[in-house]
C-alpha cells in the first residue's frame, strides 16, 4: 500500500493524503479521519521500509540548507519547509542534523565531515545543487541523498529530486490575469537568474499568450526582498502604478511593492493588482490579504523523506536504484490584492 493507493481509495489527491498523515490543519477533520482510517486498516506507515532499516544505521538524516537561509526573504518559506521535514522524520523516530554545506567560520566542508564521521544515513539537499565533486564523493561513500524544493537543471535525470513546477505556478498567474481582463502586466526577473524565478516568468508568458487578445507584458529586474519591492514601486519612472497587474518574485517582494505603491497614493487592488509567490505566513495576515501561489511545502517534505528512505533501503539491500524526479503542482490562492 502506497500513498497513491490511499489517495485512490479515499478519492482525494496525494497532497491531501500527505497533509492528513502529517495532521495538517489545512485538511478538514472528516477527510483527515477517512484517510487515516484507510491507512490504519491497510497497515500503512509513513514508509514501511523505514521500519526495516538495518540496525547498523545511525538513524539520523542530514538536512543541508541553502547558504542564504538566514536572509528573511529565504527564511520565510524555507522555515516552513524545514519544519515539515523535521515533522516527517520525527514521525518515523528518525533524528536530524541541520547544517550548511560549509562552516561559515572555518570553511570546512560540512557534508564531507558529516559523512566521514558517520553521522548520517542520508542527506536531504535543500539547495539548487552541490558541486559535482561533492556528488561524486557521496556516491563513492555510498551515502543516499535527495534534492528537495529546487528544480533540477536540464538533463539531470541521474539524481532523485522532489520539487515544485514553478513554470506551472507562473502559468496559473498568467491565465488568471487574462481571465480578469488585464491589458498591461508587469513581471519580474531575478537579478541573479535563479532557475525557479525564471521558470515562473516563463510560465506567466505562456499564460498570457494563451489569451484571445494581446496583453502587454513589461519585464523588470529585481531582488526577492521587501526593500527591493518597496524601492521599485516608489520610483515613478518604473510605471508600476500605471499597470493593471504586477507579478512579484515572491510574497515578501510583493508586500514591499504594495507598501511602496501606497506611499505614492496608489491603491491595491483598486488601481493595480499584485500577486506574490510562496504563500508565506504573512500573505494571509497583512491587509490587503495577498493573492499568491502556494508551494505545497508539506507534500514536498513528505515525499522527500519517503523518497530518501527508499534510496537508503535500495542501497542497504544492494538493489539497483532508479532515480526519480517528482514534480509537484502549486496552487493559486486568490485574496484581496486582486479584488
C-alpha positions in Angstrom: 0.0 0.0 0.0 1.4 3.3 -1.1 0.4 6.9 -0.6 -1.1 6.9 -4.1 -3.2 3.8 -3.3 -4.6 5.5 -0.2 -5.4 8.6 -2.3 -7.4 6.5 -4.8 -9.3 4.7 -2.1 -10.1 7.9 -0.3 -10.9 9.7 -3.5 -8.5 12.6 -2.7 -5.2 13.9 -4.0 -1.8 12.7 -3.0 -1.1 16.0 -1.3 -4.3 15.7 0.8 -3.1 12.2 1.9 0.3 13.6 2.9 -1.3 16.5 4.8 -3.7 14.2 6.6 -1.0 11.8 7.7 1.0 14.9 9.0 -2.1 16.1 10.9 -2.2 19.3 8.9 -4.8 21.9 9.8 -5.3 22.6 6.1 -7.4 19.4 5.8 -11.0 19.0 7.0 -11.3 16.7 10.0 -13.7 14.4 8.2 -11.3 14.0 5.3 -8.4 13.5 7.6 -10.2 10.8 9.6 -11.2 9.0 6.3 -7.5 9.0 5.2 -6.1 7.9 8.5 -8.7 5.2 8.9 -7.7 3.7 5.5 -4.0 4.0 6.4 -4.7 2.2 9.7 -6.8 -0.5 8.1 -4.2 -1.3 5.5 -1.3 -1.2 7.9 0.3 1.8 6.1 3.1 3.7 7.8 4.9 6.8 6.6 7.1 4.4 4.7 7.0 0.8 5.8 10.6 0.2 4.6 11.8 2.7 7.2 10.9 0.2 9.9 13.2 -2.4 8.3 16.3 -0.2 8.2 19.4 -2.1 9.3 20.4 -1.6 12.9 23.8 -0.7 11.6 22.3 2.6 10.5 22.6 5.6 12.9 19.0 6.7 12.4 19.9 10.2 11.6 19.3 12.3 8.4 21.3 15.4 7.5 19.5 18.4 6.1 21.7 20.8 4.1 20.2 24.3 3.9 20.8 27.0 1.3 23.6 29.4 2.2 21.3 32.4 2.3 18.8 30.7 4.7 19.2 33.4 7.3 18.1 36.1 5.0 14.4 36.9 5.8 13.2 36.5 2.2 14.6 33.0 2.1 13.8 32.1 5.7 10.1 32.9 5.4 9.4 30.0 3.1 12.2 27.6 4.0 11.5 27.7 7.7 8.1 26.1 7.0 9.7 23.5 4.7 12.3 22.7 7.3 9.6 22.3 10.0 7.7 19.9 7.7 10.8 17.9 7.0 11.5 17.7 10.7 7.9 16.6 11.5 8.1 13.9 8.8 11.4 12.5 10.1 10.3 12.6 13.7 7.1 10.7 12.9 9.5 7.8 12.0 11.6 8.2 15.1 14.5 9.5 13.0 16.8 12.2 14.2 18.1 15.0 12.1 21.2 17.2 11.8 20.8 20.6 10.2 23.8 22.2 8.5 25.0 24.4 5.7 27.3 23.0 3.1 30.3 24.7 4.6 31.2 26.1 8.1 31.0 29.9 7.7 34.0 30.5 10.0 36.4 27.7 9.2 35.2 27.0 5.6 35.2 23.2 6.5 33.1 21.1 4.2 30.2 20.1 6.5 28.9 17.5 4.0 32.2 15.6 4.0 32.6 16.0 7.7 29.1 14.5 8.4 29.8 11.5 6.1 33.4 10.8 7.3 32.3 10.9 11.0 29.4 8.5 10.1 26.9 10.9 11.5 24.1 10.4 8.9 22.4 7.6 6.9 21.4 10.0 4.1 21.2 13.6 3.1 18.4 16.0 2.1 19.9 18.7 0.0 17.7 21.8 0.2 19.9 23.6 -2.3 19.8 24.3 -6.1 22.9 22.0 -6.4 26.1 20.9 -4.9 29.3 20.7 -7.0 30.0 17.5 -8.9 33.0 16.7 -6.8 30.7 16.5 -3.7 28.2 14.4 -5.5 30.9 12.1 -6.6 32.2 11.9 -3.0 28.7 10.9 -1.8 28.4 8.3 -4.5 31.8 6.7 -3.7 30.9 6.7 0.0 27.5 5.1 -0.7 25.6 7.9 1.0 22.0 8.3 -0.3 20.8 11.8 -1.0 17.8 13.6 -2.4 17.4 17.2 -3.6 14.4 19.0 -2.3 12.4 22.1 -3.4 14.7 23.5 -6.1 14.1 22.4 -9.7 16.7 20.2 -11.3 18.9 21.6 -14.1 18.0 20.4 -17.6 19.2 16.9 -18.4 19.8 15.8 -14.8 17.9 12.5 -14.6 20.5 10.6 -12.6 19.6 12.0 -9.2 16.5 12.0 -7.1 14.7 15.3 -7.0 11.4 16.5 -5.3 10.4 19.9 -6.4 7.6 22.3 -7.4 6.7 23.0 -11.0 7.4 26.8 -10.9 6.5 27.2 -14.6 3.1 25.9 -13.8 2.7 28.4 -11.0 3.6 31.2 -13.4 1.2 29.8 -15.9 -1.7 29.9 -13.4 -0.9 33.6 -12.7 -0.8 34.5 -16.5 -4.1 32.7 -17.1 -5.6 34.4 -14.1 -4.5 37.9 -15.3 -6.0 37.1 -18.7 -9.3 36.0 -17.2 -9.6 39.2 -15.3 -9.2 41.2 -18.5 -5.9 43.0 -17.6 -4.3 44.8 -20.5 -0.9 45.7 -19.1 1.1 43.3 -16.8 4.5 43.8 -15.1 6.5 40.7 -14.1 10.0 40.4 -12.6 13.2 38.7 -13.5 15.5 37.7 -10.6 18.7 39.7 -10.6 20.8 36.6 -10.1 19.0 34.5 -12.6 17.9 31.8 -10.2 16.1 29.0 -12.2 12.9 28.9 -10.1 12.3 32.6 -10.7 13.0 32.4 -14.4 10.6 29.4 -14.7 7.9 31.4 -13.0 8.3 34.2 -15.5 8.3 31.8 -18.4 5.0 30.4 -17.1 3.5 33.9 -16.9 4.4 34.5 -20.6 2.8 31.2 -21.5 -0.4 32.0 -19.6 -0.7 35.5 -21.2 0.0 34.1 -24.7 -3.0 31.8 -24.3 -5.4 34.8 -24.1 -7.5 35.5 -27.1 -6.3 39.1 -27.1 -2.9 40.9 -27.0 -1.7 41.6 -23.4 1.3 43.9 -22.9 4.0 42.4 -20.7 6.7 44.6 -19.3 9.7 42.9 -17.6 11.7 44.3 -14.8 14.7 43.0 -12.8 14.6 43.0 -9.0 15.5 41.1 -5.9 13.2 38.9 -3.8 13.2 41.3 -0.8 10.8 43.7 0.8 13.2 46.5 0.3 13.6 45.8 -3.4 9.9 45.8 -4.0 9.4 49.0 -2.0 12.0 50.9 -3.8 10.9 49.7 -7.3 7.3 50.8 -6.5 8.3 54.2 -5.3 10.1 55.1 -8.5 7.5 56.8 -10.7 9.7 56.1 -13.8 9.0 52.4 -13.4 5.3 52.9 -14.1 4.2 50.2 -11.7 1.1 52.2 -10.7 0.1 52.5 -14.4 0.0 48.8 -14.9 -3.2 46.7 -14.4 -1.3 43.9 -12.5 2.1 43.1 -11.1 3.6 39.6 -10.5 6.4 39.7 -7.9 9.3 37.3 -7.4 7.9 36.2 -4.0 5.5 37.3 -1.3 8.0 39.5 0.6 8.8 41.5 -2.6 5.0 41.7 -3.3 4.4 43.2 0.2 7.2 45.7 -0.4 5.6 46.7 -3.8 2.2 47.2 -2.1 3.7 49.5 0.6 5.8 51.4 -2.0 2.7 52.0 -4.1 0.7 53.1 -1.1 3.4 55.6 -0.2 2.6 57.2 -3.6 -1.1 57.1 -3.1 -1.6 54.2 -5.5 -4.2 51.7 -4.1 -4.1 47.9 -4.3 -6.2 46.4 -5.7 -8.3 49.4 -6.9 -5.5 50.9 -9.1 -3.3 47.9 -9.6 -3.5 44.2 -8.7 -0.5 42.5 -7.1 0.3 38.7 -6.9 3.1 37.1 -5.0 4.6 33.6 -4.8 5.1 31.1 -1.9 2.1 31.8 0.4 4.3 32.6 3.3 2.6 33.1 6.6 2.5 36.9 6.2 0.5 36.6 3.0 -2.7 35.8 4.8 -2.1 38.2 7.8 -1.4 41.7 6.4 -4.0 43.8 4.8 -4.8 43.7 2.0 -4.5 40.0 2.1 -2.1 38.8 -0.6 -3.1 36.8 -3.7 -0.3 34.3 -4.2 0.9 30.9 -5.5 1.1 28.4 -2.7 4.0 26.0 -2.7 3.0 22.6 -1.2 5.7 22.5 1.5 4.1 19.7 3.5 3.9 17.5 0.4 7.4 18.3 -0.6 8.7 17.3 2.8 6.6 14.2 3.0 7.7 12.9 -0.5 11.3 14.0 0.0 11.6 11.9 3.2 9.7 9.0 1.7 12.0 9.0 -1.4 15.2 9.2 0.7 14.1 6.2 2.8 13.5 4.3 -0.4 17.0 5.2 -1.6 18.5 4.1 1.7 16.7 0.8 1.5 17.9 0.2 -2.0 21.5 0.9 -1.1 21.2 -1.3 2.0 19.8 -4.3 0.1 22.1 -4.0 -2.9 19.2 -3.3 -5.2 19.6 -1.3 -8.4 18.2 2.2 -7.7 16.2 4.1 -10.3 16.3 7.9 -9.6 13.1 9.8 -9.9 12.3 13.5 -10.4 9.0 14.2 -8.7 7.3 17.4 -9.8 4.5 18.8 -7.6 1.9 21.3 -8.7 1.4 24.7 -6.9 -1.9 26.3 -6.2 -3.3 29.8 -6.9 -4.7 31.4 -3.7 -6.9 34.4 -4.6 -7.2 37.0 -1.9 -7.8 40.8 -1.6 -4.9 42.2 -3.7 -6.7 41.1 -6.9 -10.1 42.5 -5.9 
